[in-house]
Amino acid sequence: MIKAILFDLDGTLLYSDLELFTKHYFSMLREEFKKIGDEDSLFRSLNIAVAKMMQNRGLKSNNDVFWEEFEKLVNIDRNIMEDFFNNFYLEKFPKLKDMVKARPNPYAKEVIKKAFDLGLKVVIATNAVFPLIAIKERLRWAEIDNYNYDLITSMEIMHACKPFPEYYKEILEKIGEKPEKTMMVGNDLQEDLSASSLGIITFLTMDGQILNEDKSRYTPDIIGKMEDLLEILPLLSK
């Protein structure tokens, strides 16, 4: 019997063109960087700080790791930069939706509702490299932003990233659940299925693009489409 379900966001609940997202997201950031400093230097510093954050497995939050590294690399006051990123995610980031062809998985809303109706703890287990404001915007794109999730794994509150087991261990600690009572749903054989290293049940979605097929050593417990969860969840939650 499962008591909690974790959902990956991109490629699972939300579809978009990843190449277009990368292209337009970074292009938009670079354009905004021009307004406050040297765009090449700021962009290079951003990539270094993000890379450092993605290797975090410690006591500091991902947010703290990012800012400690970023502050060392740029000669701009942190308050100014925090305002910059906040304004970027409020005003510019929402425009990416159409640029990257973002659209919800057609069964996402129904499956999320089913999980809540069954009394499961529901977690948006997206990689913790974005601030909460950006994740909530993408939840709007997926048309599932109106739920009171038990946890959304943003960079502000998490202390590790996928695929490290510390990321999933922290989720379990935060929601107070055992791994064998928890299921992870995602489309990435490496980042999502690594949850199985802790004993979490894994469900590989076949709706869209499967990622890291050639890199993963993990085997999913269940393979199916998002719509299959409408029948599977009632059985697993009994």
Biotite code that builds the C-alpha atoms (Angstrom):
import biotite.structure as struc

atoms = struc.array([
    struc.Atom([0.000, 0.000, 0.000], chain_id="A", res_id=1, res_name="MET", atom_name="CA", element="C"),
    struc.Atom([1.444, 3.363, -1.006], chain_id="A", res_id=2, res_name="ILE", atom_name="CA", element="C"),
    struc.Atom([0.793, 6.517, 0.976], chain_id="A", res_id=3, res_name="LYS", atom_name="CA", element="C"),
    struc.Atom([2.719, 9.055, -1.088], chain_id="A", res_id=4, res_name="ALA", atom_name="CA", element="C"),
    struc.Atom([3.342, 9.738, -4.757], chain_id="A", res_id=5, res_name="ILE", atom_name="CA", element="C"),
    struc.Atom([6.100, 11.874, -6.256], chain_id="A", res_id=6, res_name="LEU", atom_name="CA", element="C"),
    struc.Atom([5.706, 13.373, -9.721], chain_id="A", res_id=7, res_name="PHE", atom_name="CA", element="C"),
    struc.Atom([8.455, 14.623, -11.961], chain_id="A", res_id=8, res_name="ASP", atom_name="CA", element="C"),
    struc.Atom([7.317, 17.762, -13.789], chain_id="A", res_id=9, res_name="LEU", atom_name="CA", element="C"),
    struc.Atom([9.041, 18.280, -17.150], chain_id="A", res_id=10, res_name="ASP", atom_name="CA", element="C"),
    struc.Atom([8.373, 15.457, -19.595], chain_id="A", res_id=11, res_name="GLY", atom_name="CA", element="C"),
    struc.Atom([5.952, 13.821, -17.168], chain_id="A", res_id=12, res_name="THR", atom_name="CA", element="C"),
    struc.Atom([3.196, 16.232, -16.147], chain_id="A", res_id=13, res_name="LEU", atom_name="CA", element="C"),
    struc.Atom([4.301, 18.955, -18.544], chain_id="A", res_id=14, res_name="LEU", atom_name="CA", element="C"),
    struc.Atom([5.445, 18.575, -22.128], chain_id="A", res_id=15, res_name="TYR", atom_name="CA", element="C"),
    struc.Atom([7.695, 21.074, -23.892], chain_id="A", res_id=16, res_name="SER", atom_name="CA", element="C"),
    struc.Atom([10.463, 21.146, -26.462], chain_id="A", res_id=17, res_name="ASP", atom_name="CA", element="C"),
    struc.Atom([13.623, 20.875, -24.335], chain_id="A", res_id=18, res_name="LEU", atom_name="CA", element="C"),
    struc.Atom([15.874, 22.255, -27.065], chain_id="A", res_id=19, res_name="GLU", atom_name="CA", element="C"),
    struc.Atom([13.622, 25.263, -27.505], chain_id="A", res_id=20, res_name="LEU", atom_name="CA", element="C"),
    struc.Atom([13.420, 25.751, -23.741], chain_id="A", res_id=21, res_name="PHE", atom_name="CA", element="C"),
    struc.Atom([17.198, 25.783, -23.391], chain_id="A", res_id=22, res_name="THR", atom_name="CA", element="C"),
    struc.Atom([17.610, 28.090, -26.376], chain_id="A", res_id=23, res_name="LYS", atom_name="CA", element="C"),
    struc.Atom([14.983, 30.665, -25.429], chain_id="A", res_id=24, res_name="HIS", atom_name="CA", element="C"),
    struc.Atom([15.511, 30.538, -21.652], chain_id="A", res_id=25, res_name="TYR", atom_name="CA", element="C"),
    struc.Atom([19.217, 31.302, -21.897], chain_id="A", res_id=26, res_name="PHE", atom_name="CA", element="C"),
    struc.Atom([18.737, 33.784, -24.724], chain_id="A", res_id=27, res_name="SER", atom_name="CA", element="C"),
    struc.Atom([16.185, 35.661, -22.635], chain_id="A", res_id=28, res_name="MET", atom_name="CA", element="C"),
    struc.Atom([18.481, 35.645, -19.600], chain_id="A", res_id=29, res_name="LEU", atom_name="CA", element="C"),
    struc.Atom([21.430, 36.929, -21.607], chain_id="A", res_id=30, res_name="ARG", atom_name="CA", element="C"),
    struc.Atom([19.323, 39.757, -22.988], chain_id="A", res_id=31, res_name="GLU", atom_name="CA", element="C"),
    struc.Atom([18.326, 40.777, -19.459], chain_id="A", res_id=32, res_name="GLU", atom_name="CA", element="C"),
    struc.Atom([21.926, 40.474, -18.218], chain_id="A", res_id=33, res_name="PHE", atom_name="CA", element="C"),
    struc.Atom([22.888, 43.241, -20.659], chain_id="A", res_id=34, res_name="LYS", atom_name="CA", element="C"),
    struc.Atom([20.881, 45.675, -18.536], chain_id="A", res_id=35, res_name="LYS", atom_name="CA", element="C"),
    struc.Atom([22.970, 45.156, -15.398], chain_id="A", res_id=36, res_name="ILE", atom_name="CA", element="C"),
    struc.Atom([26.476, 44.205, -16.534], chain_id="A", res_id=37, res_name="GLY", atom_name="CA", element="C"),
    struc.Atom([28.629, 42.186, -18.890], chain_id="A", res_id=38, res_name="ASP", atom_name="CA", element="C"),
    struc.Atom([26.346, 39.498, -20.291], chain_id="A", res_id=39, res_name="GLU", atom_name="CA", element="C"),
    struc.Atom([29.124, 37.012, -21.101], chain_id="A", res_id=40, res_name="ASP", atom_name="CA", element="C"),
    struc.Atom([30.662, 37.256, -17.644], chain_id="A", res_id=41, res_name="SER", atom_name="CA", element="C"),
    struc.Atom([27.291, 36.987, -15.893], chain_id="A", res_id=42, res_name="LEU", atom_name="CA", element="C"),
    struc.Atom([26.205, 34.056, -18.038], chain_id="A", res_id=43, res_name="PHE", atom_name="CA", element="C"),
    struc.Atom([29.484, 32.231, -17.428], chain_id="A", res_id=44, res_name="ARG", atom_name="CA", element="C"),
    struc.Atom([29.196, 32.868, -13.689], chain_id="A", res_id=45, res_name="SER", atom_name="CA", element="C"),
    struc.Atom([25.607, 31.621, -13.696], chain_id="A", res_id=46, res_name="LEU", atom_name="CA", element="C"),
    struc.Atom([26.605, 28.337, -15.330], chain_id="A", res_id=47, res_name="ASN", atom_name="CA", element="C"),
    struc.Atom([29.447, 27.806, -12.862], chain_id="A", res_id=48, res_name="ILE", atom_name="CA", element="C"),
    struc.Atom([27.177, 28.479, -9.873], chain_id="A", res_id=49, res_name="ALA", atom_name="CA", element="C"),
    struc.Atom([24.427, 26.193, -11.205], chain_id="A", res_id=50, res_name="VAL", atom_name="CA", element="C"),
    struc.Atom([26.955, 23.400, -11.816], chain_id="A", res_id=51, res_name="ALA", atom_name="CA", element="C"),
    struc.Atom([28.200, 23.777, -8.237], chain_id="A", res_id=52, res_name="LYS", atom_name="CA", element="C"),
    struc.Atom([24.632, 23.668, -6.930], chain_id="A", res_id=53, res_name="MET", atom_name="CA", element="C"),
    struc.Atom([23.837, 20.511, -8.887], chain_id="A", res_id=54, res_name="MET", atom_name="CA", element="C"),
    struc.Atom([26.657, 18.702, -7.077], chain_id="A", res_id=55, res_name="GLN", atom_name="CA", element="C"),
    struc.Atom([25.378, 19.735, -3.653], chain_id="A", res_id=56, res_name="ASN", atom_name="CA", element="C"),
    struc.Atom([24.896, 16.880, -1.210], chain_id="A", res_id=57, res_name="ARG", atom_name="CA", element="C"),
    struc.Atom([25.471, 18.744, 2.028], chain_id="A", res_id=58, res_name="GLY", atom_name="CA", element="C"),
    struc.Atom([23.989, 20.729, 4.877], chain_id="A", res_id=59, res_name="LEU", atom_name="CA", element="C"),
    struc.Atom([23.472, 23.906, 2.862], chain_id="A", res_id=60, res_name="LYS", atom_name="CA", element="C"),
    struc.Atom([20.397, 24.459, 0.721], chain_id="A", res_id=61, res_name="SER", atom_name="CA", element="C"),
    struc.Atom([20.814, 24.466, -3.043], chain_id="A", res_id=62, res_name="ASN", atom_name="CA", element="C"),
    struc.Atom([19.901, 28.135, -2.924], chain_id="A", res_id=63, res_name="ASN", atom_name="CA", element="C"),
    struc.Atom([22.720, 28.920, -0.478], chain_id="A", res_id=64, res_name="ASP", atom_name="CA", element="C"),
    struc.Atom([25.253, 26.941, -2.507], chain_id="A", res_id=65, res_name="VAL", atom_name="CA", element="C"),
    struc.Atom([24.235, 28.783, -5.667], chain_id="A", res_id=66, res_name="PHE", atom_name="CA", element="C"),
    struc.Atom([24.445, 32.238, -4.129], chain_id="A", res_id=67, res_name="TRP", atom_name="CA", element="C"),
    struc.Atom([27.726, 31.629, -2.311], chain_id="A", res_id=68, res_name="GLU", atom_name="CA", element="C"),
    struc.Atom([29.341, 30.632, -5.602], chain_id="A", res_id=69, res_name="GLU", atom_name="CA", element="C"),
    struc.Atom([27.615, 33.287, -7.703], chain_id="A", res_id=70, res_name="PHE", atom_name="CA", element="C"),
    struc.Atom([28.540, 36.083, -5.285], chain_id="A", res_id=71, res_name="GLU", atom_name="CA", element="C"),
    struc.Atom([32.213, 35.114, -5.508], chain_id="A", res_id=72, res_name="LYS", atom_name="CA", element="C"),
    struc.Atom([32.114, 35.423, -9.290], chain_id="A", res_id=73, res_name="LEU", atom_name="CA", element="C"),
    struc.Atom([30.160, 38.629, -9.894], chain_id="A", res_id=74, res_name="VAL", atom_name="CA", element="C"),
    struc.Atom([30.812, 42.145, -8.708], chain_id="A", res_id=75, res_name="ASN", atom_name="CA", element="C"),
    struc.Atom([27.163, 43.047, -8.182], chain_id="A", res_id=76, res_name="ILE", atom_name="CA", element="C"),
    struc.Atom([25.344, 43.319, -4.859], chain_id="A", res_id=77, res_name="ASP", atom_name="CA", element="C"),
    struc.Atom([23.348, 40.182, -4.023], chain_id="A", res_id=78, res_name="ARG", atom_name="CA", element="C"),
    struc.Atom([20.193, 42.183, -3.276], chain_id="A", res_id=79, res_name="ASN", atom_name="CA", element="C"),
    struc.Atom([20.332, 43.654, -6.759], chain_id="A", res_id=80, res_name="ILE", atom_name="CA", element="C"),
    struc.Atom([20.807, 40.226, -8.309], chain_id="A", res_id=81, res_name="MET", atom_name="CA", element="C"),
    struc.Atom([18.008, 38.671, -6.244], chain_id="A", res_id=82, res_name="GLU", atom_name="CA", element="C"),
    struc.Atom([15.659, 41.436, -7.413], chain_id="A", res_id=83, res_name="ASP", atom_name="CA", element="C"),
    struc.Atom([16.865, 40.854, -10.959], chain_id="A", res_id=84, res_name="PHE", atom_name="CA", element="C"),
    struc.Atom([16.051, 37.127, -10.909], chain_id="A", res_id=85, res_name="PHE", atom_name="CA", element="C"),
    struc.Atom([12.743, 37.674, -9.132], chain_id="A", res_id=86, res_name="ASN", atom_name="CA", element="C"),
    struc.Atom([11.654, 40.205, -11.753], chain_id="A", res_id=87, res_name="ASN", atom_name="CA", element="C"),
    struc.Atom([12.875, 37.922, -14.525], chain_id="A", res_id=88, res_name="PHE", atom_name="CA", element="C"),
    struc.Atom([10.734, 35.014, -13.315], chain_id="A", res_id=89, res_name="TYR", atom_name="CA", element="C"),
    struc.Atom([7.738, 37.278, -12.748], chain_id="A", res_id=90, res_name="LEU", atom_name="CA", element="C"),
    struc.Atom([7.818, 39.209, -16.005], chain_id="A", res_id=91, res_name="GLU", atom_name="CA", element="C"),
    struc.Atom([9.893, 37.366, -18.615], chain_id="A", res_id=92, res_name="LYS", atom_name="CA", element="C"),
    struc.Atom([9.757, 33.663, -17.749], chain_id="A", res_id=93, res_name="PHE", atom_name="CA", element="C"),
    struc.Atom([5.967, 33.298, -18.338], chain_id="A", res_id=94, res_name="PRO", atom_name="CA", element="C"),
    struc.Atom([6.525, 34.306, -21.979], chain_id="A", res_id=95, res_name="LYS", atom_name="CA", element="C"),
    struc.Atom([8.455, 31.077, -22.532], chain_id="A", res_id=96, res_name="LEU", atom_name="CA", element="C"),
    struc.Atom([5.276, 29.004, -22.472], chain_id="A", res_id=97, res_name="LYS", atom_name="CA", element="C"),
    struc.Atom([4.396, 29.574, -26.121], chain_id="A", res_id=98, res_name="ASP", atom_name="CA", element="C"),
    struc.Atom([8.028, 29.734, -27.245], chain_id="A", res_id=99, res_name="MET", atom_name="CA", element="C"),
    struc.Atom([8.763, 26.216, -25.960], chain_id="A", res_id=100, res_name="VAL", atom_name="CA", element="C"),
    struc.Atom([5.384, 24.745, -26.968], chain_id="A", res_id=101, res_name="LYS", atom_name="CA", element="C"),
    struc.Atom([4.546, 23.942, -23.349], chain_id="A", res_id=102, res_name="ALA", atom_name="CA", element="C"),
    struc.Atom([1.382, 21.901, -22.841], chain_id="A", res_id=103, res_name="ARG", atom_name="CA", element="C"),
    struc.Atom([0.036, 19.641, -20.102], chain_id="A", res_id=104, res_name="PRO", atom_name="CA", element="C"),
    struc.Atom([0.049, 15.883, -20.254], chain_id="A", res_id=105, res_name="ASN", atom_name="CA", element="C"),
    struc.Atom([-3.633, 15.313, -21.121], chain_id="A", res_id=106, res_name="PRO", atom_name="CA", element="C"),
    struc.Atom([-4.054, 13.045, -18.086], chain_id="A", res_id=107, res_name="TYR", atom_name="CA", element="C"),
    struc.Atom([-2.010, 15.103, -15.617], chain_id="A", res_id=108, res_name="ALA", atom_name="CA", element="C"),
    struc.Atom([-4.915, 16.952, -14.038], chain_id="A", res_id=109, res_name="LYS", atom_name="CA", element="C"),
    struc.Atom([-7.034, 13.815, -13.698], chain_id="A", res_id=110, res_name="GLU", atom_name="CA", element="C"),
    struc.Atom([-4.213, 11.766, -12.172], chain_id="A", res_id=111, res_name="VAL", atom_name="CA", element="C"),
    struc.Atom([-3.272, 14.497, -9.684], chain_id="A", res_id=112, res_name="ILE", atom_name="CA", element="C"),
    struc.Atom([-6.916, 14.796, -8.625], chain_id="A", res_id=113, res_name="LYS", atom_name="CA", element="C"),
    struc.Atom([-7.158, 11.017, -8.242], chain_id="A", res_id=114, res_name="LYS", atom_name="CA", element="C"),
    struc.Atom([-4.076, 10.975, -6.010], chain_id="A", res_id=115, res_name="ALA", atom_name="CA", element="C"),
    struc.Atom([-5.544, 13.646, -3.738], chain_id="A", res_id=116, res_name="PHE", atom_name="CA", element="C"),
    struc.Atom([-8.963, 11.948, -3.706], chain_id="A", res_id=117, res_name="ASP", atom_name="CA", element="C"),
    struc.Atom([-7.271, 8.740, -2.524], chain_id="A", res_id=118, res_name="LEU", atom_name="CA", element="C"),
    struc.Atom([-5.708, 10.630, 0.370], chain_id="A", res_id=119, res_name="GLY", atom_name="CA", element="C"),
    struc.Atom([-2.136, 10.262, -0.872], chain_id="A", res_id=120, res_name="LEU", atom_name="CA", element="C"),
    struc.Atom([0.605, 12.722, -0.061], chain_id="A", res_id=121, res_name="LYS", atom_name="CA", element="C"),
    struc.Atom([1.396, 14.392, -3.379], chain_id="A", res_id=122, res_name="VAL", atom_name="CA", element="C"),
    struc.Atom([4.824, 15.823, -4.166], chain_id="A", res_id=123, res_name="VAL", atom_name="CA", element="C"),
    struc.Atom([6.043, 17.750, -7.199], chain_id="A", res_id=124, res_name="ILE", atom_name="CA", element="C"),
    struc.Atom([9.505, 16.195, -7.383], chain_id="A", res_id=125, res_name="ALA", atom_name="CA", element="C"),
    struc.Atom([11.099, 18.336, -10.059], chain_id="A", res_id=126, res_name="THR", atom_name="CA", element="C"),
    struc.Atom([14.853, 18.770, -9.987], chain_id="A", res_id=127, res_name="ASN", atom_name="CA", element="C"),
    struc.Atom([15.631, 21.405, -7.363], chain_id="A", res_id=128, res_name="ALA", atom_name="CA", element="C"),
    struc.Atom([17.534, 23.820, -9.596], chain_id="A", res_id=129, res_name="VAL", atom_name="CA", element="C"),
    struc.Atom([14.776, 26.416, -10.000], chain_id="A", res_id=130, res_name="PHE", atom_name="CA", element="C"),
    struc.Atom([13.242, 28.810, -7.472], chain_id="A", res_id=131, res_name="PRO", atom_name="CA", element="C"),
    struc.Atom([9.687, 28.156, -6.341], chain_id="A", res_id=132, res_name="LEU", atom_name="CA", element="C"),
    struc.Atom([8.350, 31.060, -8.411], chain_id="A", res_id=133, res_name="ILE", atom_name="CA", element="C"),
    struc.Atom([9.572, 29.385, -11.635], chain_id="A", res_id=134, res_name="ALA", atom_name="CA", element="C"),
    struc.Atom([8.203, 25.971, -10.683], chain_id="A", res_id=135, res_name="ILE", atom_name="CA", element="C"),
    struc.Atom([4.789, 27.424, -9.859], chain_id="A", res_id=136, res_name="LYS", atom_name="CA", element="C"),
    struc.Atom([4.750, 29.102, -13.261], chain_id="A", res_id=137, res_name="GLU", atom_name="CA", element="C"),
    struc.Atom([5.435, 25.752, -14.955], chain_id="A", res_id=138, res_name="ARG", atom_name="CA", element="C"),
    struc.Atom([2.690, 24.164, -12.863], chain_id="A", res_id=139, res_name="LEU", atom_name="CA", element="C"),
    struc.Atom([0.379, 26.787, -14.369], chain_id="A", res_id=140, res_name="ARG", atom_name="CA", element="C"),
    struc.Atom([1.516, 25.716, -17.824], chain_id="A", res_id=141, res_name="TRP", atom_name="CA", element="C"),
    struc.Atom([0.583, 22.149, -16.858], chain_id="A", res_id=142, res_name="ALA", atom_name="CA", element="C"),
    struc.Atom([-2.792, 23.409, -15.534], chain_id="A", res_id=143, res_name="GLU", atom_name="CA", element="C"),
    struc.Atom([-2.209, 21.796, -12.126], chain_id="A", res_id=144, res_name="ILE", atom_name="CA", element="C"),
    struc.Atom([-1.259, 24.850, -10.072], chain_id="A", res_id=145, res_name="ASP", atom_name="CA", element="C"),
    struc.Atom([-4.436, 24.915, -7.967], chain_id="A", res_id=146, res_name="ASN", atom_name="CA", element="C"),
    struc.Atom([-3.556, 22.038, -5.625], chain_id="A", res_id=147, res_name="TYR", atom_name="CA", element="C"),
    struc.Atom([-2.168, 22.168, -2.094], chain_id="A", res_id=148, res_name="ASN", atom_name="CA", element="C"),
    struc.Atom([0.835, 19.912, -2.645], chain_id="A", res_id=149, res_name="TYR", atom_name="CA", element="C"),
    struc.Atom([2.552, 18.342, 0.325], chain_id="A", res_id=150, res_name="ASP", atom_name="CA", element="C"),
    struc.Atom([5.895, 19.421, -1.106], chain_id="A", res_id=151, res_name="LEU", atom_name="CA", element="C"),
    struc.Atom([7.341, 21.185, -4.144], chain_id="A", res_id=152, res_name="ILE", atom_name="CA", element="C"),
    struc.Atom([11.073, 20.590, -4.408], chain_id="A", res_id=153, res_name="THR", atom_name="CA", element="C"),
    struc.Atom([12.479, 24.053, -5.101], chain_id="A", res_id=154, res_name="SER", atom_name="CA", element="C"),
    struc.Atom([16.089, 25.162, -4.738], chain_id="A", res_id=155, res_name="MET", atom_name="CA", element="C"),
    struc.Atom([15.199, 27.225, -1.666], chain_id="A", res_id=156, res_name="GLU", atom_name="CA", element="C"),
    struc.Atom([14.326, 24.227, 0.509], chain_id="A", res_id=157, res_name="ILE", atom_name="CA", element="C"),
    struc.Atom([16.252, 21.272, -0.925], chain_id="A", res_id=158, res_name="MET", atom_name="CA", element="C"),
    struc.Atom([19.819, 20.279, -0.096], chain_id="A", res_id=159, res_name="HIS", atom_name="CA", element="C"),
    struc.Atom([20.559, 18.036, -3.082], chain_id="A", res_id=160, res_name="ALA", atom_name="CA", element="C"),
    struc.Atom([19.529, 17.499, -6.700], chain_id="A", res_id=161, res_name="CYS", atom_name="CA", element="C"),
    struc.Atom([18.559, 14.523, -8.810], chain_id="A", res_id=162, res_name="LYS", atom_name="CA", element="C"),
    struc.Atom([19.871, 11.869, -9.257], chain_id="A", res_id=163, res_name="PRO", atom_name="CA", element="C"),
    struc.Atom([21.564, 11.851, -5.838], chain_id="A", res_id=164, res_name="PHE", atom_name="CA", element="C"),
    struc.Atom([19.828, 9.632, -3.263], chain_id="A", res_id=165, res_name="PRO", atom_name="CA", element="C"),
    struc.Atom([20.075, 12.494, -0.761], chain_id="A", res_id=166, res_name="GLU", atom_name="CA", element="C"),
    struc.Atom([17.456, 14.331, -2.830], chain_id="A", res_id=167, res_name="TYR", atom_name="CA", element="C"),
    struc.Atom([14.923, 11.534, -2.403], chain_id="A", res_id=168, res_name="TYR", atom_name="CA", element="C"),
    struc.Atom([15.910, 10.898, 1.202], chain_id="A", res_id=169, res_name="LYS", atom_name="CA", element="C"),
    struc.Atom([15.152, 14.532, 2.010], chain_id="A", res_id=170, res_name="GLU", atom_name="CA", element="C"),
    struc.Atom([11.740, 14.275, 0.353], chain_id="A", res_id=171, res_name="ILE", atom_name="CA", element="C"),
    struc.Atom([10.894, 11.240, 2.487], chain_id="A", res_id=172, res_name="LEU", atom_name="CA", element="C"),
    struc.Atom([12.033, 13.075, 5.618], chain_id="A", res_id=173, res_name="GLU", atom_name="CA", element="C"),
    struc.Atom([10.025, 16.184, 4.777], chain_id="A", res_id=174, res_name="LYS", atom_name="CA", element="C"),
    struc.Atom([6.776, 14.288, 4.126], chain_id="A", res_id=175, res_name="ILE", atom_name="CA", element="C"),
    struc.Atom([7.372, 11.743, 6.898], chain_id="A", res_id=176, res_name="GLY", atom_name="CA", element="C"),
    struc.Atom([7.005, 8.667, 4.727], chain_id="A", res_id=177, res_name="GLU", atom_name="CA", element="C"),
    struc.Atom([8.787, 5.343, 4.220], chain_id="A", res_id=178, res_name="LYS", atom_name="CA", element="C"),
    struc.Atom([10.338, 4.504, 0.828], chain_id="A", res_id=179, res_name="PRO", atom_name="CA", element="C"),
    struc.Atom([8.334, 1.302, 0.388], chain_id="A", res_id=180, res_name="GLU", atom_name="CA", element="C"),
    struc.Atom([5.147, 3.348, 0.879], chain_id="A", res_id=181, res_name="LYS", atom_name="CA", element="C"),
    struc.Atom([6.148, 5.861, -1.780], chain_id="A", res_id=182, res_name="THR", atom_name="CA", element="C"),
    struc.Atom([6.092, 5.849, -5.585], chain_id="A", res_id=183, res_name="MET", atom_name="CA", element="C"),
    struc.Atom([8.088, 8.051, -7.970], chain_id="A", res_id=184, res_name="MET", atom_name="CA", element="C"),
    struc.Atom([6.578, 8.796, -11.387], chain_id="A", res_id=185, res_name="VAL", atom_name="CA", element="C"),
    struc.Atom([8.828, 10.116, -14.137], chain_id="A", res_id=186, res_name="GLY", atom_name="CA", element="C"),
    struc.Atom([10.257, 9.800, -17.631], chain_id="A", res_id=187, res_name="ASN", atom_name="CA", element="C"),
    struc.Atom([13.989, 9.902, -16.840], chain_id="A", res_id=188, res_name="ASP", atom_name="CA", element="C"),
    struc.Atom([15.651, 6.525, -16.296], chain_id="A", res_id=189, res_name="LEU", atom_name="CA", element="C"),
    struc.Atom([18.538, 8.121, -14.427], chain_id="A", res_id=190, res_name="GLN", atom_name="CA", element="C"),
    struc.Atom([17.192, 11.114, -12.515], chain_id="A", res_id=191, res_name="GLU", atom_name="CA", element="C"),
    struc.Atom([13.752, 9.728, -11.629], chain_id="A", res_id=192, res_name="ASP", atom_name="CA", element="C"),
    struc.Atom([14.441, 6.021, -11.316], chain_id="A", res_id=193, res_name="LEU", atom_name="CA", element="C"),
    struc.Atom([17.419, 6.633, -9.016], chain_id="A", res_id=194, res_name="SER", atom_name="CA", element="C"),
    struc.Atom([14.729, 6.883, -6.325], chain_id="A", res_id=195, res_name="ALA", atom_name="CA", element="C"),
    struc.Atom([14.726, 3.084, -6.386], chain_id="A", res_id=196, res_name="SER", atom_name="CA", element="C"),
    struc.Atom([18.143, 3.078, -4.684], chain_id="A", res_id=197, res_name="SER", atom_name="CA", element="C"),
    struc.Atom([16.287, 3.950, -1.472], chain_id="A", res_id=198, res_name="LEU", atom_name="CA", element="C"),
    struc.Atom([13.543, 1.397, -2.030], chain_id="A", res_id=199, res_name="GLY", atom_name="CA", element="C"),
    struc.Atom([11.018, 3.819, -3.511], chain_id="A", res_id=200, res_name="ILE", atom_name="CA", element="C"),
    struc.Atom([8.661, 2.206, -6.040], chain_id="A", res_id=201, res_name="ILE", atom_name="CA", element="C"),
    struc.Atom([9.262, 3.628, -9.525], chain_id="A", res_id=202, res_name="THR", atom_name="CA", element="C"),
    struc.Atom([6.840, 4.160, -12.404], chain_id="A", res_id=203, res_name="PHE", atom_name="CA", element="C"),
    struc.Atom([8.309, 4.985, -15.824], chain_id="A", res_id=204, res_name="LEU", atom_name="CA", element="C"),
    struc.Atom([5.904, 6.984, -17.982], chain_id="A", res_id=205, res_name="THR", atom_name="CA", element="C"),
    struc.Atom([5.887, 6.096, -21.668], chain_id="A", res_id=206, res_name="MET", atom_name="CA", element="C"),
    struc.Atom([3.715, 9.023, -22.805], chain_id="A", res_id=207, res_name="ASP", atom_name="CA", element="C"),
    struc.Atom([6.512, 11.244, -24.066], chain_id="A", res_id=208, res_name="GLY", atom_name="CA", element="C"),
    struc.Atom([10.265, 11.197, -24.528], chain_id="A", res_id=209, res_name="GLN", atom_name="CA", element="C"),
    struc.Atom([12.199, 8.746, -22.349], chain_id="A", res_id=210, res_name="ILE", atom_name="CA", element="C"),
    struc.Atom([15.445, 10.282, -21.095], chain_id="A", res_id=211, res_name="LEU", atom_name="CA", element="C"),
    struc.Atom([18.822, 8.705, -20.273], chain_id="A", res_id=212, res_name="ASN", atom_name="CA", element="C"),
    struc.Atom([17.978, 5.251, -21.613], chain_id="A", res_id=213, res_name="GLU", atom_name="CA", element="C"),
    struc.Atom([21.655, 4.580, -22.317], chain_id="A", res_id=214, res_name="ASP", atom_name="CA", element="C"),
    struc.Atom([23.022, 5.939, -19.024], chain_id="A", res_id=215, res_name="LYS", atom_name="CA", element="C"),
    struc.Atom([20.845, 4.398, -16.360], chain_id="A", res_id=216, res_name="SER", atom_name="CA", element="C"),
    struc.Atom([21.477, 1.283, -14.318], chain_id="A", res_id=217, res_name="ARG", atom_name="CA", element="C"),
    struc.Atom([17.981, 1.382, -12.850], chain_id="A", res_id=218, res_name="TYR", atom_name="CA", element="C"),
    struc.Atom([14.990, -0.730, -13.844], chain_id="A", res_id=219, res_name="THR", atom_name="CA", element="C"),
    struc.Atom([11.467, 0.606, -13.259], chain_id="A", res_id=220, res_name="PRO", atom_name="CA", element="C"),
    struc.Atom([9.074, -1.381, -11.090], chain_id="A", res_id=221, res_name="ASP", atom_name="CA", element="C"),
    struc.Atom([6.172, -0.401, -13.341], chain_id="A", res_id=222, res_name="ILE", atom_name="CA", element="C"),
    struc.Atom([6.082, 0.827, -16.939], chain_id="A", res_id=223, res_name="ILE", atom_name="CA", element="C"),
    struc.Atom([2.988, 2.473, -18.369], chain_id="A", res_id=224, res_name="GLY", atom_name="CA", element="C"),
    struc.Atom([1.241, 5.623, -19.464], chain_id="A", res_id=225, res_name="LYS", atom_name="CA", element="C"),
    struc.Atom([-0.066, 8.385, -17.259], chain_id="A", res_id=226, res_name="MET", atom_name="CA", element="C"),
    struc.Atom([-3.649, 7.291, -17.825], chain_id="A", res_id=227, res_name="GLU", atom_name="CA", element="C"),
    struc.Atom([-2.780, 3.836, -16.418], chain_id="A", res_id=228, res_name="ASP", atom_name="CA", element="C"),
    struc.Atom([-2.283, 5.454, -13.018], chain_id="A", res_id=229, res_name="LEU", atom_name="CA", element="C"),
    struc.Atom([-6.021, 6.109, -12.846], chain_id="A", res_id=230, res_name="LEU", atom_name="CA", element="C"),
    struc.Atom([-6.487, 2.347, -12.432], chain_id="A", res_id=231, res_name="GLU", atom_name="CA", element="C"),
    struc.Atom([-3.200, 1.525, -10.699], chain_id="A", res_id=232, res_name="ILE", atom_name="CA", element="C"),
    struc.Atom([-3.344, 4.085, -7.888], chain_id="A", res_id=233, res_name="LEU", atom_name="CA", element="C"),
    struc.Atom([-6.611, 2.818, -6.352], chain_id="A", res_id=234, res_name="PRO", atom_name="CA", element="C"),
    struc.Atom([-5.137, -0.698, -6.291], chain_id="A", res_id=235, res_name="LEU", atom_name="CA", element="C"),
    struc.Atom([-1.795, 0.356, -4.795], chain_id="A", res_id=236, res_name="LEU", atom_name="CA", element="C"),
    struc.Atom([-3.350, 2.632, -2.184], chain_id="A", res_id=237, res_name="SER", atom_name="CA", element="C"),
    struc.Atom([-5.689, 0.020, -0.676], chain_id="A", res_id=238, res_name="LYS", atom_name="CA", element="C"),
])
